[in-house]
Amino acid sequence: MTAAGLIFSNIHDQGIPEMTRKRTMASIPFGCRYRPIDFALSNMVNSEITNVGVITHYNYQSLMDHIGNGKDWDLARRSGGIKILPPYVAAYENSAAGKLYENRLEAMMGSANFINRCGADYLVLSDCDVIMNIDLGAVIRDHIQSGAYITIVTKKVNVKNCPFGKNTNTLTVDGEGRVTDVAYSLPERESAYVNTNVMVISRADLQSVVSDSIAHGYKSFSKDIIARQLKKKLIRAYCFDGFCACISSLENYFSTSMMLLQENVRKDLFSCPERKIFTKIRNSAPTKYDSNAKVSNCMIADGCTIEGEVENSIIFRGVHLGKGTVVKNSILLQDTYVGANVTLNCVITDKNVVIKDGRTLSGYDTMPFFIGKGVMV
């Protein structure tokens, strides 16, 4: 039994336009040193999936810079390894000239060459906006043993505090794990099974899906493939019980990042020796803390200079915080420069932001104050 991986890097870019104007969803900075694609790639590599295609759409220069040749994930290989799949214009018969794909199904049509030539028995399809550490090998084994047509990784969530946003696919699952219905918003009940968009399907079945979709002009993988096959074939749910969250909006990005400050969440994501989360390695000097600096419940990367107070915040590489500055409940991306006597609360800064002396900026946890890349305040 062999498996290959297919990762969608741009599918949900529109959900967080503030951070995807110049990059893909897959390459949004996350958790001091990571990118969302690190979790999808690491989950596959840890499950011995070493032939991975990454489907791109636009703005994927930062993604290519991050992945490189894949050596940080042990994917720099002569056979298999990682392949960047650029968007194909008019790659299938019914597409308009000059039109790029608009959904998951069209993306797979454009990547039919990778699917046909990967040589694997099964394919694992994964979005890159879901943050979790999962044993995909167990999902594949469950898929094979059940004889399912498609196995979908699901997460049972509390509807009122759903970490996936309001407009997400939910599944109705019976007592034997069979998916019996698909909905496209959260139901009005206490809990629901959310579709994480991590799926397993045999290569032969996926090839058939792609060819049938081209022939019939199907557009939606969820509506035209999954929903149509619910009564005809076994669509199975694999319920994941570990930490799982989705970056579906700026609010979700903020709340998911803040969850990393909880010890149990960090332990679930990063402390399993058999399933490490790999990322691009960069050598930086240690962070310098001034004698008057105060730090409480924070994640702080290398190469920073901390002269003020930081509380409940995530600080990326190369950030400078001046004297008298107080930063609370904030996320400061790489090379942000914060002057002296600045007060920040619920603020997200993109890369290379400069905040001058004496500024006071504040948002709220459900509406963080965002400062775009390279902006001076």
Secondary structure as UniProt FT lines:
FT   STRAND          3..8
FT   TURN            11..12
FT   HELIX           13..15
FT   HELIX           17..20
FT   HELIX           25..27
FT   TURN            31..33
FT   HELIX           36..46
FT   TURN            47..48
FT   STRAND          51..55
FT   HELIX           61..67
FT   TURN            68..69
FT   HELIX           71..73
FT   STRAND          81..85
FT   TURN            89..90
FT   TURN            93..94
FT   TURN            97..98
FT   HELIX           104..110
FT   HELIX           112..117
FT   STRAND          122..127
FT   STRAND          130..131
FT   HELIX           136..146
FT   STRAND          150..158
FT   HELIX           159..161
FT   TURN            163..164
FT   STRAND          170..173
FT   TURN            175..176
FT   STRAND          178..183
FT   STRAND          191..202
FT   HELIX           203..216
FT   HELIX           221..226
FT   HELIX           227..229
FT   TURN            230..232
FT   STRAND          235..239
FT   STRAND          245..246
FT   HELIX           250..259
FT   TURN            260..261
FT   HELIX           263..270
FT   TURN            273..274
FT   STRAND          288..289
FT   TURN            291..292
FT   STRAND          294..296
FT   STRAND          299..300
FT   TURN            302..303
FT   STRAND          305..306
FT   STRAND          309..311
FT   STRAND          314..315
FT   TURN            317..318
FT   STRAND          320..321
FT   TURN            323..324
FT   STRAND          326..328
FT   STRAND          331..332
FT   TURN            334..335
FT   STRAND          337..338
FT   TURN            340..341
FT   STRAND          343..345
FT   STRAND          347..349
FT   TURN            351..352
FT   STRAND          354..355
FT   TURN            357..358
FT   STRAND          360..362
FT   TURN            365..366
FT   STRAND          369..371
FT   TURN            373..374
//
